[in-house]
Amino acid sequence: MLRTLVKRIFSTNEDWASMPAGWRLLRGMSWLMVGIVLGRLSMWLCRIAAARILGAAVLGEFGLIESTVNMFMGYAGLGMSLAVSKNLAECFRADTQRAGRIIGIVSFFSGSAFVLLLIGFWFSSKSLALGFSDSAEFLASLRMGTLLALMVPSGIAAAMLSSFQAFHHVAISTTIQGFASLFLMLALAPVLGLHGVIFAFGGGTLVMLVYQVLTIRGLCRKYQIRIKFDKMRQEFPLLWRYGIPSMLSGILAGPVEWGTRAILVKYGGGMKELGLYVGVFSLSSILIAASALLQSVSIPVLSSSINFAEKEKGIHRTIFLFWSVSIFSVILLVSFSNRLVNFVLGPEFSQAGLILAIVAIAIGIRVFFTSFGISLIVLDRVWQMSLNTMTGAPFFLAAAIFMAPRWGAKGLALSYLFSSVVILCLLYRTSARAMAWGNPSKTGIALTIMVIISSWFINTINVLWLSVSVTFLLLGVTATVLIWLARKFDLLGEVASKIPFLLKPR
C-alpha cells in the first residue's frame, strides 16, 4: 500500500494526466508539503531571525517598507497569475498554440507593468519616506525595498509551473528560495541590519526566479509550446475576465494594508507597536504561505477536470481540506500563543501573545474562505469572487481607524479579524448560490466554535505539561470528528480505498 501511494504521489515519470482528479490533487499537495517543510520553513526561520536581530522598532520599519512595496506591486501583476492558473492548465496539452499566446500575453503585460511601477516607486519614494521619517537612511532602506518586488514575477512564474502541474519544481523552487534567503539572512543581517534583511529576502527571491524561468523554458520545449507575442491579442478577453477583477482586489488590498499600518504608526503607538504586529505575522507567515501553495495546486487541478460532476467533487474536497488546515492551525497557534511569542520572538515581544491569538483566528478564517474563492474561480465567477473580497478592505480600514488609535496593535489585529469574518460570510453566500448548497453542517459549525473556545482556554493554563496534554486531547477529538465527517460526506473518494481503516463498512 505504501509503495503504491509513494509511486503515485511522488513519481515524476508517471503520466499524471491519466490519474483521476482526486489523485492529482493529492499528488500536487503532497509535493507542496515538501516545499512547505523545506522551503517555507526556511523562510519562516528567516522572518524569526529578522525579528530577533532587528528588534520590535526596526522590525516595524521593515513591515512598513514591505507594505509600501506591496501597495505598488499589487498593480504590477495585473491579476495575471489567476489567468495563467486557470487557462494554461486547461490547454497546454490539447492546444499548444493557445498556450503560447497565454504565456506571451501574461509575460508582456505583467512585465511591462512591473517595470513601470518600479520606476514610479523609485521616484515617489522620497515623498513617501518623508511621511514617516526625514532620515536619509530610511529613504535608502525604502528604495532598497524594490528587491522585495521580485515576488511579483516570481509569483507569476510559480503560477505557470502549477499550471503545467510540475508541482515538484514548485517544491524545489520554494526550497531554493528558503535556503538562499536563510543563508543571506544569517550572513548579512547581523552586519547590515535592516539593509541586510531586505537583501536577504530579495536575493533569495532572485535565485528562485532564475530557477523558475529556466524550468518554464524547459517545459515549453517538452510540450512544444512556442511563446507568441504577435498573436496575443486573441487572448485579450483574459484581461477582462481574470486580470482586471483580480487586479481590483489588489488595488484596494495594497493601499488598505499600507494605510492601516500607517495609522498604527502615526496614532497607535509608533514603530514599536507596528513591530509587534509584524512579528506576530512573522510567526503566522508559514500558514499564509501554505494556503497560497495549496491554492496554486487546487485551481489548475480542478480547472482541468473534464466535467462538472468531477469539479463539484473536487470543490467539496478542497473546501474540506482548507477547513481542516485552518482548524488545526488555530488549535496550535492560539493554544500556545503566549509561549510562542516569548520563546520564538524573544522577551521584547512578550506582550504580543494576545495579538497572535487574534491574528491566528483571523488567518484561520482566511485560509478557510480561500477555498470558496477557489470554487468561484473554477466556476468562472471571478468577478463575484473579487467583488466579495474587495468588500472586506473598507471594513478593515474603517475598523482600524476606530480601534488602532485606542488599542494599538491589538486594535489592528481585531480590525483584521473583523474584515476576515465579513469576507467569509460574503464568499460563502455567493458560493452557496453558485453550487446550490443547502444549510451548512451544524456539526462543522459546532466543531469550529468548540476549537476556538477550547484553544483560548488552553492558552490561559500556566502549567506547560497540562496545556500540552489538553492540546493533544483537543487535536485527537478534532481529528476524529473530521474523519467522521469525511466518511459521511464521501470527501476522501478513491484515496480512502487505499487506507484500510478509512474503508466504509459494506
RAHUGI-V944994 format. One record per residue. N is the residue number from 0. RES is the residue in one letter. PSI is psi in degrees with one decimal (* if undefined). Layout:
{{N RES PSI} {N RES PSI}}
This chain:
{{0 M -44.6} {1 L -39.4} {2 R -41.2} {3 T -44.8} {4 L -46.8} {5 V -40.7} {6 K -44.5} {7 R -27.5} {8 I -46.2} {9 F -5.3} {10 S 133.8} {11 T -3.7} {12 N -27.2} {13 E 145.7} {14 D 97.9} {15 W -21.8} {16 A -25.1} {17 S -7.7} {18 M 151.5} {19 P 159.6} {20 A -35.8} {21 G -41.8} {22 W -39.0} {23 R -38.1} {24 L -45.7} {25 L -40.5} {26 R -47.3} {27 G -42.5} {28 M -30.3} {29 S -41.4} {30 W -39.9} {31 L -26.0} {32 M -35.5} {33 V -44.6} {34 G -37.9} {35 I -45.5} {36 V -46.4} {37 L -49.8} {38 G -53.7} {39 R -30.1} {40 L -37.9} {41 S -41.2} {42 M -36.6} {43 W -42.4} {44 L -33.9} {45 C -46.0} {46 R -37.6} {47 I -43.2} {48 A -39.6} {49 A -41.6} {50 A -40.4} {51 R -37.5} {52 I -42.6} {53 L -34.1} {54 G 169.7} {55 A -43.5} {56 A -48.2} {57 V -32.9} {58 L -33.5} {59 G -38.8} {60 E -43.9} {61 F -41.7} {62 G -37.2} {63 L -41.1} {64 I -44.3} {65 E -44.4} {66 S -31.8} {67 T -43.7} {68 V -42.8} {69 N -33.7} {70 M -41.0} {71 F -43.6} {72 M -10.4} {73 G -23.9} {74 Y -22.4} {75 A -38.2} {76 G -12.7} {77 L 25.0} {78 G 18.1} {79 M -15.3} {80 S -40.3} {81 L -41.2} {82 A -39.3} {83 V -48.7} {84 S -39.8} {85 K -48.7} {86 N -39.6} {87 L -34.6} {88 A -29.1} {89 E -24.2} {90 C -4.3} {91 F -19.8} {92 R -45.3} {93 A -30.2} {94 D 83.5} {95 T -26.8} {96 Q -47.8} {97 R -37.7} {98 A -41.9} {99 G -38.2} {100 R -38.6} {101 I -47.1} {102 I -38.0} {103 G -48.4} {104 I -37.1} {105 V -44.9} {106 S -41.9} {107 F -52.7} {108 F -44.8} {109 S -37.4} {110 G -42.7} {111 S -46.0} {112 A -37.3} {113 F -47.5} {114 V -45.1} {115 L -40.9} {116 L -30.9} {117 L -43.8} {118 I -44.7} {119 G -39.5} {120 F -41.6} {121 W -43.7} {122 F -25.1} {123 S -3.1} {124 S -32.3} {125 K -46.4} {126 S -34.2} {127 L -41.5} {128 A -36.5} {129 L -21.5} {130 G -16.6} {131 F -32.8} {132 S 142.6} {133 D 10.6} {134 S 143.3} {135 A -28.3} {136 E -40.1} {137 F -38.2} {138 L -41.9} {139 A -39.5} {140 S -40.5} {141 L -42.7} {142 R -35.3} {143 M -22.2} {144 G -10.6} {145 T -22.5} {146 L -32.3} {147 L -20.9} {148 A -11.2} {149 L -13.0} {150 M -22.9} {151 V -59.1} {152 P -31.4} {153 S -37.9} {154 G -38.7} {155 I -39.4} {156 A -39.4} {157 A -37.2} {158 A -37.6} {159 M -44.2} {160 L -40.9} {161 S -34.6} {162 S -36.0} {163 F -4.1} {164 Q 34.3} {165 A 64.9} {166 F -26.3} {167 H -31.0} {168 H -33.7} {169 V -43.1} {170 A -42.3} {171 I -42.5} {172 S -40.9} {173 T -33.2} {174 T -42.2} {175 I -45.6} {176 Q -45.0} {177 G -47.7} {178 F -36.5} {179 A -44.6} {180 S -39.6} {181 L -41.8} {182 F -47.2} {183 L -36.1} {184 M -48.8} {185 L -27.9} {186 A -37.2} {187 L -37.0} {188 A -41.7} {189 P -23.8} {190 V -46.2} {191 L -7.3} {192 G -128.2} {193 L -39.9} {194 H -37.8} {195 G -37.6} {196 V -45.4} {197 I -43.6} {198 F -33.5} {199 A -47.6} {200 F -43.8} {201 G -41.2} {202 G -41.2} {203 G -39.1} {204 T -38.5} {205 L -43.9} {206 V -43.0} {207 M -41.3} {208 L -40.5} {209 V -45.3} {210 Y -42.3} {211 Q -44.4} {212 V -44.6} {213 L -38.9} {214 T -42.1} {215 I -40.6} {216 R -41.1} {217 G -39.1} {218 L -36.4} {219 C -40.1} {220 R -38.9} {221 K -43.4} {222 Y 9.1} {223 Q 46.6} {224 I 124.8} {225 R 121.0} {226 I 124.0} {227 K 129.0} {228 F -21.8} {229 D -28.3} {230 K 16.1} {231 M -13.9} {232 R -20.6} {233 Q -20.1} {234 E 14.7} {235 F -32.4} {236 P -23.2} {237 L -34.0} {238 L -41.5} {239 W -42.0} {240 R -32.6} {241 Y -44.3} {242 G -52.7} {243 I -47.5} {244 P -37.9} {245 S -38.1} {246 M -36.0} {247 L -36.8} {248 S -43.1} {249 G -33.8} {250 I -39.0} {251 L -43.4} {252 A -44.4} {253 G -56.0} {254 P -34.7} {255 V -42.0} {256 E -45.9} {257 W -42.7} {258 G -40.7} {259 T -37.4} {260 R -35.6} {261 A -39.4} {262 I -42.0} {263 L -40.6} {264 V -43.9} {265 K -41.4} {266 Y -5.5} {267 G 15.6} {268 G -1.8} {269 G -166.7} {270 M -31.1} {271 K -42.7} {272 E -40.5} {273 L -35.4} {274 G -39.7} {275 L -42.9} {276 Y -44.2} {277 V -37.6} {278 G -39.7} {279 V -42.3} {280 F -28.6} {281 S -41.0} {282 L -33.8} {283 S -1.3} {284 S -31.3} {285 I -32.8} {286 L -41.0} {287 I -42.9} {288 A -40.5} {289 A -40.2} {290 S -42.7} {291 A -39.4} {292 L -40.7} {293 L -37.5} {294 Q -38.8} {295 S -20.6} {296 V -44.8} {297 S -44.8} {298 I -52.1} {299 P -36.8} {300 V -46.3} {301 L -34.5} {302 S -29.9} {303 S 1.5} {304 S 145.1} {305 I -22.7} {306 N 170.9} {307 F -36.3} {308 A -41.7} {309 E -39.7} {310 K -41.8} {311 E -44.9} {312 K -43.2} {313 G -39.0} {314 I -45.0} {315 H -41.3} {316 R -35.7} {317 T -43.6} {318 I -43.1} {319 F -41.3} {320 L -47.8} {321 F -37.6} {322 W -42.5} {323 S -44.5} {324 V -42.6} {325 S -39.5} {326 I -48.9} {327 F -35.2} {328 S -42.8} {329 V -42.2} {330 I -49.7} {331 L -42.0} {332 L -43.5} {333 V -40.4} {334 S -31.8} {335 F 24.3} {336 S -44.1} {337 N -41.5} {338 R -35.5} {339 L -45.7} {340 V -34.7} {341 N -45.7} {342 F -41.7} {343 V -49.2} {344 L -25.2} {345 G 167.8} {346 P -28.1} {347 E -21.4} {348 F 18.1} {349 S -27.3} {350 Q 6.4} {351 A 8.9} {352 G -46.5} {353 L -36.9} {354 I -43.6} {355 L -41.4} {356 A -42.8} {357 I -46.9} {358 V -36.8} {359 A -41.3} {360 I -42.0} {361 A -44.3} {362 I -37.1} {363 G -41.4} {364 I -40.7} {365 R -35.9} {366 V -42.8} {367 F -47.7} {368 F -13.4} {369 T -35.9} {370 S -33.8} {371 F -37.0} {372 G -38.9} {373 I -43.5} {374 S -39.7} {375 L -36.0} {376 I -45.7} {377 V -31.7} {378 L 12.0} {379 D 37.9} {380 R 52.9} {381 V -39.0} {382 W -42.5} {383 Q -42.6} {384 M -45.9} {385 S -41.5} {386 L -39.9} {387 N -41.9} {388 T -41.0} {389 M -31.1} {390 T -29.6} {391 G -25.4} {392 A -50.6} {393 P -31.5} {394 F -40.9} {395 F -46.1} {396 L -44.6} {397 A -42.5} {398 A -37.8} {399 A -38.2} {400 I -35.3} {401 F -42.9} {402 M -39.7} {403 A -43.9} {404 P -25.1} {405 R -43.9} {406 W 10.8} {407 G -134.4} {408 A -34.2} {409 K -40.6} {410 G -39.2} {411 L -36.9} {412 A -41.2} {413 L -36.6} {414 S -40.9} {415 Y -40.8} {416 L -42.8} {417 F -46.9} {418 S -32.7} {419 S -41.8} {420 V -40.1} {421 V -47.8} {422 I -40.0} {423 L -47.0} {424 C -42.3} {425 L -46.0} {426 L -38.4} {427 Y -42.6} {428 R -44.4} {429 T -42.3} {430 S -38.4} {431 A -38.9} {432 R -42.3} {433 A -35.7} {434 M -0.7} {435 A 46.5} {436 W 156.2} {437 G -149.2} {438 N 146.9} {439 P 160.5} {440 S 123.4} {441 K -34.7} {442 T -41.9} {443 G -42.3} {444 I -44.2} {445 A -40.8} {446 L -41.9} {447 T -46.1} {448 I -42.3} {449 M -40.8} {450 V -45.7} {451 I -46.8} {452 I -44.7} {453 S -42.4} {454 S -39.7} {455 W -38.6} {456 F -42.0} {457 I -35.7} {458 N -21.9} {459 T -7.9} {460 I 125.3} {461 N -24.4} {462 V 121.2} {463 L -48.6} {464 W -33.4} {465 L -42.5} {466 S -37.7} {467 V -42.6} {468 S -45.4} {469 V -36.3} {470 T -44.9} {471 F -36.3} {472 L -43.9} {473 L -41.0} {474 L -41.1} {475 G -44.2} {476 V -43.4} {477 T -45.0} {478 A -39.1} {479 T -45.0} {480 V -39.6} {481 L -41.5} {482 I -39.7} {483 W -43.1} {484 L -39.3} {485 A -39.5} {486 R -39.5} {487 K -41.8} {488 F 11.6} {489 D 55.3} {490 L -1.3} {491 L -20.0} {492 G -135.2} {493 E -26.2} {494 V -38.0} {495 A -30.1} {496 S -16.2} {497 K -6.0} {498 I 106.5} {499 P -43.2} {500 F -2.6} {501 L 2.0} {502 L 137.1} {503 K 144.6} {504 P 137.3} {505 R *}}
